[in-house]
């Protein structure tokens, strides 16, 4: 019986939100050492920093920057969702409307991003 419950709980949409929040946090944690290294270059070796910044003009790095901003947004909204669900006395229909509004906002933000590139 427990195995069947585990499978059905993973089919729930909030399980995906849980996984996205955890994975985005992990991705951000992996990014931080690189970020601190670049900050250290800015203070200790400006010449190497300029070389590194020239590398950031490539398309692959710009795509990675989009991924980083995406991870930040996913993690932030996941945390806000978690706090709102735990701390506010919402009914299930209100929770669904809030989730739909968040999804619509994300879709609009993606459309603006696609128009920008």
DSSP file (Angstrom, degrees, kcal/mol; ACC not computed):
  #  RESIDUE AA STRUCTURE BP1 BP2  ACC     N-H-->O    O-->H-N    N-H-->O    O-->H-N    TCO  KAPPA ALPHA  PHI   PSI    X-CA   Y-CA   Z-CA
    1    1 A X     >        0   0    0      0, 0.0     4,-1.7     0, 0.0     5,-0.1   0.000 360.0 360.0 360.0 -40.0    0.0    0.0    0.0
    2    2 A X  H  >  +     0   0    0      1,-0.2     4,-2.1     2,-0.2     5,-0.2   0.882 360.0  54.8 -64.5 -37.6    2.8    2.4    0.8
    3    3 A X  H  > S+     0   0    0      1,-0.2     4,-1.7     2,-0.2    -1,-0.2   0.899 107.3  50.1 -63.1 -39.3    4.5    1.9   -2.6
    4    4 A X  H  > S+     0   0    0      1,-0.2     4,-2.0     2,-0.2    -1,-0.2   0.875 108.9  52.0 -67.1 -36.3    1.2    2.8   -4.3
    5    5 A X  H  X S+     0   0    0     -4,-1.7     4,-2.3     1,-0.2    -1,-0.2   0.883 106.8  54.0 -66.7 -37.4    0.9    6.0   -2.2
    6    6 A X  H  X S+     0   0    0     -4,-2.1     4,-1.3     1,-0.2    -1,-0.2   0.883 109.3  48.0 -63.5 -38.4    4.5    7.0   -3.1
    7    7 A X  H  X S+     0   0    0     -4,-1.7     4,-0.7     1,-0.2    -1,-0.2   0.923 113.1  46.4 -69.2 -43.8    3.7    6.7   -6.8
    8    8 A X  H >< S+     0   0    0     -4,-2.0     3,-0.6     1,-0.2     4,-0.4   0.851 108.2  56.2 -70.0 -32.2    0.5    8.7   -6.6
    9    9 A X  H >< S+     0   0    0     -4,-2.3     3,-0.9     1,-0.2     6,-0.3   0.846 104.2  54.1 -68.3 -30.5    2.1   11.5   -4.5
   10   10 A X  H 3< S+     0   0    0     -4,-1.3    -1,-0.2     1,-0.2    -2,-0.2   0.680 101.5  59.6 -74.8 -16.3    4.7   12.0   -7.2
   11   11 A X  T << S+     0   0    0     -4,-0.7    -1,-0.2    -3,-0.6    -2,-0.2   0.589  83.1 103.6 -84.1 -10.4    2.0   12.4   -9.8
   12   12 A X  S X> S-     0   0    0     -3,-0.9     3,-1.4    -4,-0.4     4,-0.9  -0.505  78.2-128.9 -73.3 138.3    0.7   15.4   -7.8
   13   13 A X  H 3> S+     0   0    0      1,-0.3     4,-1.4     2,-0.2     3,-0.4   0.812 107.0  60.7 -59.1 -30.6    1.5   18.8   -9.4
   14   14 A X  H 3> S+     0   0    0      1,-0.2     4,-2.2     2,-0.2    -1,-0.3   0.757  93.9  64.1 -71.1 -21.0    2.9   20.1   -6.1
   15   15 A X  H <> S+     0   0    0     -3,-1.4     4,-2.5    -6,-0.3    -1,-0.2   0.902 101.4  50.8 -64.9 -39.0    5.5   17.4   -6.1
   16   16 A X  H  X S+     0   0    0     -4,-0.9     4,-2.9    -3,-0.4    -2,-0.2   0.902 108.9  50.8 -63.5 -40.8    6.9   19.0   -9.2
   17   17 A X  H  X S+     0   0    0     -4,-1.4     4,-2.2     2,-0.2    -2,-0.2   0.899 110.0  50.9 -62.2 -40.1    7.0   22.3   -7.4
   18   18 A X  H  X S+     0   0    0     -4,-2.2     4,-2.1     2,-0.2    -2,-0.2   0.935 112.7  45.0 -61.2 -48.1    8.8   20.6   -4.5
   19   19 A X  H  X S+     0   0    0     -4,-2.5     4,-3.0     1,-0.2     5,-0.3   0.917 112.2  51.3 -65.4 -43.7   11.4   19.1   -6.8
   20   20 A X  H  X S+     0   0    0     -4,-2.9     4,-2.5     1,-0.2     5,-0.2   0.897 110.1  50.3 -60.8 -39.8   11.9   22.3   -8.8
   21   21 A X  H  X S+     0   0    0     -4,-2.2     4,-1.8    -5,-0.2    -1,-0.2   0.925 113.8  44.3 -64.2 -43.7   12.5   24.2   -5.6
   22   22 A X  H  X S+     0   0    0     -4,-2.1     4,-2.0     2,-0.2    -2,-0.2   0.924 115.7  46.5 -67.6 -44.3   15.1   21.7   -4.3
   23   23 A X  H  X S+     0   0    0     -4,-3.0     4,-2.6     2,-0.2    -2,-0.2   0.880 111.2  51.4 -68.1 -37.2   16.9   21.5   -7.7
   24   24 A X  H  X S+     0   0    0     -4,-2.5     4,-2.3    -5,-0.3    -1,-0.2   0.901 110.0  50.3 -66.4 -38.2   17.0   25.3   -8.2
   25   25 A X  H  X S+     0   0    0     -4,-1.8     4,-2.1    -5,-0.2    -2,-0.2   0.899 111.3  48.6 -63.5 -40.2   18.5   25.6   -4.7
   26   26 A X  H  X S+     0   0    0     -4,-2.0     4,-2.0     2,-0.2    -2,-0.2   0.914 110.8  50.5 -65.4 -43.2   21.1   23.0   -5.5
   27   27 A X  H  X S+     0   0    0     -4,-2.6     4,-1.4     1,-0.2    -2,-0.2   0.895 111.3  48.3 -61.8 -40.4   21.9   24.7   -8.8
   28   28 A X  H  X S+     0   0    0     -4,-2.3     4,-1.6     1,-0.2    -1,-0.2   0.888 109.2  53.0 -67.5 -38.4   22.3   28.1   -7.1
   29   29 A X  H  X S+     0   0    0     -4,-2.1     4,-0.6     1,-0.2    -2,-0.2   0.861 109.0  49.8 -64.8 -34.9   24.5   26.5   -4.4
   30   30 A X  H  X S+     0   0    0     -4,-2.0     4,-0.5     1,-0.2    -1,-0.2   0.802 109.6  52.5 -72.1 -28.4   26.8   25.0   -7.1
   31   31 A X  H >X S+     0   0    0     -4,-1.4     4,-2.1     1,-0.2     3,-0.5   0.821  91.6  76.3 -74.6 -31.6   27.0   28.5   -8.8
   32   32 A X  H 3X S+     0   0    0     -4,-1.6     4,-2.7     1,-0.2     5,-0.2   0.852  88.9  53.9 -55.9 -44.0   28.1   30.3   -5.7
   33   33 A X  H 3X S+     0   0    0     -4,-0.6     4,-2.1     1,-0.2    -1,-0.2   0.915 110.8  47.8 -58.8 -40.2   31.8   29.2   -5.6
   34   34 A X  H <X S+     0   0    0     -3,-0.5     4,-2.2    -4,-0.5    -1,-0.2   0.916 111.6  50.7 -62.9 -42.3   32.2   30.4   -9.2
   35   35 A X  H  X S+     0   0    0     -4,-2.1     4,-2.2     1,-0.2    -2,-0.2   0.921 111.0  47.4 -61.9 -44.9   30.6   33.7   -8.3
   36   36 A X  H  X S+     0   0    0     -4,-2.7     4,-2.2     1,-0.2    -1,-0.2   0.863 109.6  54.5 -66.2 -34.8   32.9   34.2   -5.3
   37   37 A X  H  X S+     0   0    0     -4,-2.1     4,-2.0    -5,-0.2    -1,-0.2   0.919 108.7  47.8 -63.9 -43.2   35.9   33.3   -7.4
   38   38 A X  H  X S+     0   0    0     -4,-2.2     4,-1.8     2,-0.2    -2,-0.2   0.891 110.7  51.8 -66.0 -38.6   35.0   36.0  -10.0
   39   39 A X  H  X S+     0   0    0     -4,-2.2     4,-1.1     1,-0.2    -1,-0.2   0.892 108.5  51.3 -62.9 -38.4   34.5   38.5   -7.2
   40   40 A X  H  X S+     0   0    0     -4,-2.2     4,-2.2     1,-0.2     5,-0.3   0.879 106.4  54.6 -65.6 -37.0   37.9   37.6   -5.8
   41   41 A X  H  X S+     0   0    0     -4,-2.0     4,-2.2     1,-0.2     8,-0.3   0.891 102.9  57.3 -61.7 -38.4   39.4   38.2   -9.3
   42   42 A X  H  < S+     0   0    0     -4,-1.8    -1,-0.2     1,-0.2    -2,-0.2   0.843 114.8  37.3 -61.4 -33.1   37.8   41.7   -9.3
   43   43 A X  H  < S+     0   0    0     -4,-1.1    -1,-0.2    -3,-0.3    -2,-0.2   0.779 129.6  27.6 -89.4 -28.3   39.7   42.5   -6.1
   44   44 A X  H  < S+     0   0    0     -4,-2.2     2,-0.2     1,-0.2    -3,-0.2   0.793 128.6  19.9-108.3 -33.2   43.0   40.7   -6.8
   45   45 A X     X  +     0   0    0     -4,-2.2     4,-1.9    -5,-0.3     3,-0.3  -0.666  53.0 176.0-144.0  82.3   43.7   40.5  -10.5
   46   46 A X  H  > S+     0   0    0     -2,-0.2     4,-2.3     1,-0.2     5,-0.1   0.809  82.5  59.7 -60.3 -29.8   41.8   42.9  -12.8
   47   47 A X  H  > S+     0   0    0      2,-0.2     4,-1.7     1,-0.2    -1,-0.2   0.934 107.6  43.7 -64.0 -46.0   43.6   41.7  -15.9
   48   48 A X  H  > S+     0   0    0     -3,-0.3     4,-2.4     1,-0.2    -1,-0.2   0.856 111.1  56.4 -66.6 -34.2   42.4   38.1  -15.4
   49   49 A X  H  X S+     0   0    0     -4,-1.9     4,-2.9    -8,-0.3    -2,-0.2   0.922 105.2  51.0 -63.0 -42.9   38.9   39.5  -14.6
   50   50 A X  H  X S+     0   0    0     -4,-2.3     4,-1.7     1,-0.2    -1,-0.2   0.891 110.2  50.0 -61.8 -38.6   38.9   41.3  -18.0
   51   51 A X  H  X S+     0   0    0     -4,-1.7     4,-1.2     2,-0.2    -1,-0.2   0.900 112.2  47.3 -64.4 -40.9   39.8   38.1  -19.7
   52   52 A X  H  X S+     0   0    0     -4,-2.4     4,-1.0     1,-0.2     3,-0.3   0.904 110.0  52.3 -66.7 -41.1   37.0   36.3  -18.0
   53   53 A X  H  < S+     0   0    0     -4,-2.9     3,-0.2     1,-0.2    -1,-0.2   0.825 104.0  57.3 -66.5 -30.5   34.5   39.0  -18.7
   54   54 A X  H >< S+     0   0    0     -4,-1.7     3,-1.2     1,-0.2    -1,-0.2   0.860 103.0  55.5 -65.2 -33.7   35.5   38.8  -22.4
   55   55 A X  H >< S+     0   0    0     -4,-1.2     3,-1.5    -3,-0.3     6,-0.3   0.799  94.6  68.2 -66.5 -28.2   34.5   35.1  -22.3
   56   56 A X  T 3< S+     0   0    0     -4,-1.0    -1,-0.2     1,-0.3    -2,-0.2   0.521  81.4  76.6 -74.0  -2.9   31.1   36.0  -21.0
   57   57 A X  T <  S+     0   0    0     -3,-1.2    -1,-0.3    -4,-0.2    -2,-0.1   0.508  73.1 105.5 -82.2  -3.4   30.1   37.6  -24.4
   58   58 A X  S <> S-     0   0    0     -3,-1.5     4,-1.8     1,-0.1     5,-0.1  -0.387  80.5-120.7 -76.9 156.8   29.6   34.1  -25.9
   59   59 A X  H  > S+     0   0    0      1,-0.2     4,-2.2     2,-0.2     5,-0.2   0.845 110.7  57.4 -64.5 -35.6   26.1   32.8  -26.6
   60   60 A X  H  > S+     0   0    0      1,-0.2     4,-2.0     2,-0.2    -1,-0.2   0.897 107.7  47.0 -65.2 -39.2   26.6   29.8  -24.4
   61   61 A X  H  > S+     0   0    0     -6,-0.3     4,-2.4     2,-0.2    -1,-0.2   0.884 110.1  53.0 -69.7 -37.5   27.4   32.0  -21.3
   62   62 A X  H  X S+     0   0    0     -4,-1.8     4,-1.9     2,-0.2    -2,-0.2   0.888 109.4  49.4 -64.5 -37.1   24.4   34.2  -22.1
   63   63 A X  H  X S+     0   0    0     -4,-2.2     4,-2.2     2,-0.2    -2,-0.2   0.896 110.2  50.7 -65.7 -40.1   22.2   31.1  -22.2
   64   64 A X  H  X S+     0   0    0     -4,-2.0     4,-2.2     2,-0.2    -2,-0.2   0.867 107.0  54.4 -65.1 -35.6   23.7   30.0  -18.8
   65   65 A X  H  X S+     0   0    0     -4,-2.4     4,-2.5     2,-0.2    -1,-0.2   0.907 107.2  50.3 -64.2 -40.7   23.0   33.5  -17.4
   66   66 A X  H  X S+     0   0    0     -4,-1.9     4,-2.6     1,-0.2    -2,-0.2   0.922 109.6  51.7 -60.8 -42.6   19.3   33.0  -18.5
   67   67 A X  H  X S+     0   0    0     -4,-2.2     4,-2.6     2,-0.2    -2,-0.2   0.884 108.9  50.7 -60.7 -38.8   19.4   29.7  -16.7
   68   68 A X  H  X S+     0   0    0     -4,-2.2     4,-2.5     2,-0.2    -2,-0.2   0.927 111.2  46.7 -65.9 -44.8   20.8   31.3  -13.6
   69   69 A X  H  X S+     0   0    0     -4,-2.5     4,-2.5     2,-0.2    -2,-0.2   0.891 112.1  52.3 -64.0 -38.1   18.1   34.0  -13.6
   70   70 A X  H  X S+     0   0    0     -4,-2.6     4,-2.9     2,-0.2     5,-0.2   0.926 109.2  49.0 -62.0 -45.0   15.5   31.2  -14.2
   71   71 A X  H  X S+     0   0    0     -4,-2.6     4,-2.6     1,-0.2     5,-0.2   0.909 111.2  50.2 -61.5 -41.8   16.8   29.3  -11.2
   72   72 A X  H  X S+     0   0    0     -4,-2.5     4,-2.6     2,-0.2    -2,-0.2   0.928 112.9  46.0 -61.4 -44.5   16.7   32.4   -9.0
   73   73 A X  H  X S+     0   0    0     -4,-2.5     4,-2.9     2,-0.2     5,-0.3   0.924 113.6  48.4 -65.4 -44.4   13.1   33.1  -10.0
   74   74 A X  H  X S+     0   0    0     -4,-2.9     4,-2.3     1,-0.2    -1,-0.2   0.922 114.6  45.9 -61.8 -44.0   12.0   29.5   -9.5
   75   75 A X  H  X S+     0   0    0     -4,-2.6     4,-2.2    -5,-0.2    -2,-0.2   0.913 114.3  47.5 -67.9 -41.5   13.6   29.3   -6.1
   76   76 A X  H  X S+     0   0    0     -4,-2.6     4,-2.6    -5,-0.2    -2,-0.2   0.955 115.8  43.3 -64.4 -49.4   12.3   32.6   -5.0
   77   77 A X  H  X S+     0   0    0     -4,-2.9     4,-2.6     1,-0.2    -1,-0.2   0.848 112.1  54.7 -67.7 -32.5    8.7   31.9   -6.2
   78   78 A X  H  X S+     0   0    0     -4,-2.3     4,-2.3    -5,-0.3    -1,-0.2   0.916 110.4  46.0 -64.0 -41.8    8.9   28.4   -4.7
   79   79 A X  H  X S+     0   0    0     -4,-2.2     4,-2.5     2,-0.2    -2,-0.2   0.908 113.2  48.7 -66.3 -41.9    9.9   29.8   -1.4
   80   80 A X  H  X S+     0   0    0     -4,-2.6     4,-2.7     2,-0.2    -2,-0.2   0.904 111.7  50.3 -63.6 -40.5    7.1   32.4   -1.5
   81   81 A X  H  X S+     0   0    0     -4,-2.6     4,-2.6     2,-0.2     5,-0.2   0.924 110.8  49.3 -61.8 -44.4    4.6   29.7   -2.5
   82   82 A X  H  X S+     0   0    0     -4,-2.3     4,-1.9     1,-0.2    -2,-0.2   0.920 113.0  45.8 -63.1 -44.2    5.7   27.6    0.4
   83   83 A X  H  X S+     0   0    0     -4,-2.5     4,-2.7     2,-0.2     5,-0.3   0.913 113.6  49.7 -65.4 -41.5    5.4   30.4    2.9
   84   84 A X  H  X S+     0   0    0     -4,-2.7     4,-1.9     1,-0.2    -2,-0.2   0.912 112.2  47.2 -64.4 -41.5    2.1   31.5    1.6
   85   85 A X  H  < S+     0   0    0     -4,-2.6     5,-0.2    -5,-0.2    -1,-0.2   0.844 118.9  40.7 -69.4 -32.0    0.7   28.0    1.7
   86   86 A X  H  < S+     0   0    0     -4,-1.9    -2,-0.2    -5,-0.2    -1,-0.2   0.845 124.1  33.4 -84.6 -33.6    1.9   27.4    5.2
   87   87 A X  H  < S+     0   0    0     -4,-2.7     2,-0.4    -5,-0.2    -3,-0.2   0.675 104.6  71.4-101.7 -18.8    1.2   30.8    6.8
   88   88 A X  S  < S-     0   0    0     -4,-1.9     2,-1.9    -5,-0.3     0, 0.0  -0.816  78.2-126.8-103.9 140.5   -2.0   32.0    5.1
   89   89 A X        +     0   0    0     -2,-0.4     2,-0.3     0, 0.0    -4,-0.1  -0.517  48.5 163.8 -83.6  76.2   -5.4   30.4    5.8
   90   90 A X        -     0   0    0     -2,-1.9     2,-0.2    -5,-0.2    -2,-0.0  -0.642  35.1-130.2 -95.1 149.9   -6.3   29.7    2.2
   91   91 A X     >  -     0   0    0     -2,-0.3     4,-2.1     1,-0.1     3,-0.4  -0.583  34.2-104.3 -86.4 159.8   -9.0   27.4    0.9
   92   92 A X  H  > S+     0   0    0      1,-0.2     4,-2.1     2,-0.2     5,-0.2   0.879 121.3  52.4 -55.2 -41.0   -8.1   24.8   -1.8
   93   93 A X  H  > S+     0   0    0      1,-0.2     4,-2.3     2,-0.2    -1,-0.2   0.890 109.1  50.6 -63.7 -35.1   -9.9   26.9   -4.6
   94   94 A X  H  > S+     0   0    0     -3,-0.4     4,-2.3     2,-0.2    -1,-0.2   0.893 108.7  51.8 -67.0 -38.1   -7.9   30.0   -3.5
   95   95 A X  H  X S+     0   0    0     -4,-2.1     4,-2.2     2,-0.2    -2,-0.2   0.902 109.6  50.0 -62.9 -40.6   -4.7   28.0   -3.7
   96   96 A X  H  X S+     0   0    0     -4,-2.1     4,-2.4     2,-0.2    -2,-0.2   0.918 110.2  49.6 -65.5 -43.2   -5.5   26.8   -7.2
   97   97 A X  H  X S+     0   0    0     -4,-2.3     4,-2.4     1,-0.2    -1,-0.2   0.894 110.5  50.6 -62.5 -39.6   -6.3   30.4   -8.3
   98   98 A X  H  X S+     0   0    0     -4,-2.3     4,-2.1     2,-0.2    -1,-0.2   0.902 110.5  49.2 -64.7 -41.0   -2.9   31.6   -6.9
   99   99 A X  H  X S+     0   0    0     -4,-2.2     4,-2.3     2,-0.2    -2,-0.2   0.897 111.5  49.1 -64.5 -40.3   -1.1   28.8   -8.7
  100  100 A X  H  X S+     0   0    0     -4,-2.4     4,-2.4     2,-0.2    -2,-0.2   0.894 110.2  50.8 -67.0 -39.1   -2.8   29.7  -11.9
  101  101 A X  H  X S+     0   0    0     -4,-2.4     4,-2.3     2,-0.2    -2,-0.2   0.895 110.8  49.4 -64.7 -39.3   -2.0   33.4  -11.5
  102  102 A X  H  X S+     0   0    0     -4,-2.1     4,-2.4     2,-0.2    -2,-0.2   0.919 111.2  49.0 -65.0 -43.4    1.7   32.4  -10.9
  103  103 A X  H  X S+     0   0    0     -4,-2.3     4,-2.3     1,-0.2    -2,-0.2   0.902 111.5  49.4 -63.6 -40.9    1.7   30.2  -14.0
  104  104 A X  H  X S+     0   0    0     -4,-2.4     4,-2.3     2,-0.2    -1,-0.2   0.903 110.6  50.6 -65.2 -40.3    0.2   33.0  -16.1
  105  105 A X  H  X S+     0   0    0     -4,-2.3     4,-2.4     1,-0.2    -2,-0.2   0.907 110.3  49.7 -62.4 -41.8    2.7   35.5  -14.8
  106  106 A X  H  X S+     0   0    0     -4,-2.4     4,-2.4     2,-0.2    -2,-0.2   0.902 109.8  51.0 -64.3 -41.1    5.6   33.1  -15.6
  107  107 A X  H  X S+     0   0    0     -4,-2.3     4,-2.2     2,-0.2    -2,-0.2   0.916 110.9  48.2 -62.0 -43.9    4.2   32.7  -19.1
  108  108 A X  H  X S+     0   0    0     -4,-2.3     4,-2.2     2,-0.2    -2,-0.2   0.907 110.7  51.2 -64.1 -41.7    4.0   36.4  -19.7
  109  109 A X  H  X S+     0   0    0     -4,-2.4     4,-2.2     1,-0.2    -2,-0.2   0.906 110.0  49.9 -62.6 -41.1    7.5   36.9  -18.4
  110  110 A X  H  X S+     0   0    0     -4,-2.4     4,-2.7     2,-0.2    -1,-0.2   0.891 108.7  52.5 -64.7 -39.0    8.8   34.2  -20.8
  111  111 A X  H  X S+     0   0    0     -4,-2.2     4,-2.0     2,-0.2    -2,-0.2   0.907 109.6  48.5 -64.2 -41.0    7.0   35.9  -23.7
  112  112 A X  H  X S+     0   0    0     -4,-2.2     4,-1.7     2,-0.2    -1,-0.2   0.897 111.6  50.8 -64.4 -39.0    8.7   39.2  -22.9
  113  113 A X  H  X S+     0   0    0     -4,-2.2     4,-1.4     1,-0.2    -2,-0.2   0.934 109.7  49.3 -62.9 -45.7   12.0   37.4  -22.7
  114  114 A X  H  < S+     0   0    0     -4,-2.7    -1,-0.2     1,-0.2    -2,-0.2   0.858 110.0  51.3 -63.8 -34.2   11.5   35.7  -26.0
  115  115 A X  H  < S+     0   0    0     -4,-2.0    -1,-0.2     1,-0.2    -2,-0.2   0.843 106.2  56.0 -69.1 -32.1   10.6   39.1  -27.6
  116  116 A X  H  <        0   0    0     -4,-1.7    -2,-0.2     1,-0.2    -1,-0.2   0.800 360.0 360.0 -71.5 -29.0   13.8   40.6  -26.1
  117  117 A X     <        0   0    0     -4,-1.4    -1,-0.2    -5,-0.1    -2,-0.2   0.461 360.0 360.0 -98.9 360.0   16.1   38.0  -27.8
